[in-house]
Amino acid sequence: MSSLNFNHHFPFEKTIQLYGDRAGGQGNFEFAGFAQLKEAKIVLLKGNTESLKQPADWRRFLRLINLAQRLQKPLLLWNLPLIHIATIQHPTSLASGNAIQNTKLQLLKLPQPIITFFDSNYEWNDLIRELGWADGCVIVKPEKENLSALSKLKRQNLKIVREQDDILQHILDVLQEVAKISREELVVTRLESFSLSIEN
């Protein structure tokens, strides 16, 4: 991976974007690399429903997961609907299938915290299935939407916030809560929750 430094990538204070896949180029992520939230340093992957469509995207994702593990940094996935991708997107080639499987296994076994974040640009009706598997989640609720579909969720580390709120502080709060959980418990709970999300 080669790197390109940025002083600021909204809404983070400091970022370092990592590029590089010799076979596939930059990929479809809006941002992939390191980010700083006040004193916390994380690995950030910001995407959308068009991300993770090519084997190169998955290889880049896998390298970032490995970096998070090696550097012992939490992983923040921003607008990446992984349950949707895992259930809807079918591998179109052997290379794609291998890349998806390797990345998914490494992600679920990551001993560092995984936080998901969905802003108001994400399709609200498709959100429910994305909430259960990660260690923590922050959602920006559009004002026009109600919370009836989410009212049954009792996850301790789920935060539903408004667009005008201090989003980064909510992410930090969730990270601090998740950091109290042992690595073994994180992985076991994540594997169980991901399997249930796929089945449902």
N, C-alpha and C positions, 0 to 999 in steps of 0.2 A: 504494500500500500504506500502510495506517496501522499504527502500532506500539503494542504493549502491553509494558511493561517488567516483567521478573521479576528478582528478586535471585538466584533459584536455581531451576533446573529439573533434577531428578535425571537423570543423575549429574553435571551440569555445574556449575561454580562460578558462572557468570554467564550470563544469556541475555537476549536481546531478541526477542520473538516478533513476527512481521510478519503482519498480517492484510490482507484486503481484496481482494475481487473484486466489482465493482459488479453483475455479473450473477449471480454464484453464491455470494456470501457466503464464509464461513470455509473451507469444504471439509472433507475427511475426514482431514487430517493430525493426528497427535498433537502435533506441534510443527513449526513452520517459521519460521526466522529466523536470528539470530546466536547463537553460543555461544562460550564461552571455556574452553579446556583449559590450565590453568596460564598460560603466556604466549602460547599460540597462539590466534588468533582465526579462527573458521571460519564457513561457512554450513552450517546443519544442517537437514536435512529428515527427520523421524521419522514413519514411517507403518506400514502393514501391508497385507495383501492386499485390504483394502477401500478403500485410498487409490487415487487416480488413476482413479476410475471416471467422473468427470464432466469436461466441458471446462473448468470453472472450476478444478478441481484441476490440470490440465495448465498452464493459464495462470499459476497461482500458482507452479508448479514452474519454468516458463520465466522468470518475473520473478526468482526466486531464483538461477537459473543466470546470468542477466545481471548481477545484483548481484555474484555471486562473480567474474565476469570483470572488471567495472568496478573493483571494490575489490581485485582480485588476491588473493582468499582461497580456500583449499581448500574443497571441497564434501564433506560427510559425509552419506551416505545410510544411514539407520538402518532396517532391516527393510522395505526397498522392493524387492520382487522384480521388477526391470525386465524381465529376460528372459522371465519368465512373462507379464507384462503385454503385452510386445511380440508374443508368439507366440499367446497364448490370448485376450486381450481384443480383440475386433473392434470397430472403430468403429461406433457405432449411428447416427451422423449425420455430415453434412459438417463441421459445427463441431467435433465430437469428433475426426474424422480429421485435420483440419488442425492442431488443437491438439497431438495426439500426434506428428505428423510434425515440426512446427516445434520442439517441445521436444526430441525425440530427436536431431535434427540439431545443435541448439545444444549439447546435453549432450556429444555425442561429440566435438565440435570445441572444447570448453572447454580453454583453455591452462593452466588451473590443475589441480592434482591432484584426483582423485575417489577417495574412500575409501568402501567399503561396509562395513557392520557388521550382523551378524545375531546377536541374542541367543538365549537358550535357549527363547524363546517361539515361535521360527520352526520351521516343519515341516522337520525334518532331511532327510527323503527328497527334498524339493523344492529342496534347497539347492545341489546340485552345479552346475547350469547357471548359477547366479548368480555364480559365483566368477571366471570367466575374464576378463571384459571390463574391470573397473575397474582403476585403477592400483594399488590395494592393498586388502586385505580382512582384517577381524578377525572371527572366529567364536567364539562361546561354545559350547563343546561340552557338551551334557547328559551327565551321568555314565553314563547307561544306554546311550548310543550308542557304537558302535565307529568306528574311523577307516578301515576297509577301503576305503570308497568314496572317501576323500580321499587315500589313500596314494599314488596315482599322480600326484597334482598336485605339480609341482615349482616352483610360483610362488615367487619370491624374497620377494615382499611379501605373502604370506599367513601370518597368524598364527592358530593355533587355541589358545584359552585356556580356562581353567576358570572357573566362575561366581564363585569366591571370589578370583580374581586381580584385580589392579589394571587394569581394562579400559581406563580412560582413558590410562594410561601405554602400554599396547600400541598404542592408536590413535595416540598421539604418536610412538611409535617407527616405526610404518609411515609416518606423514606425513614424518618426517625422512628416511627412506630414499627415499621417492618424490620428495622435494624435490631430490634430487641428479640426477634425470633431466631432460634438456632438455625444453622444452615441445613441440618438434617431435616428439621421440621418444614422448612421452606420447600425443599425438594419433594418430600413425600406429599405434602398438601397440594403442591402444584401439579404433580403427576396425576393424582386422583381427580382434581378439579378439571384438568384438561380433558381427561377421558370422559367425564360426565358431560362436559360441554359439547364434545363431539357427538356423543350418543343422543343428546337432546336436541 
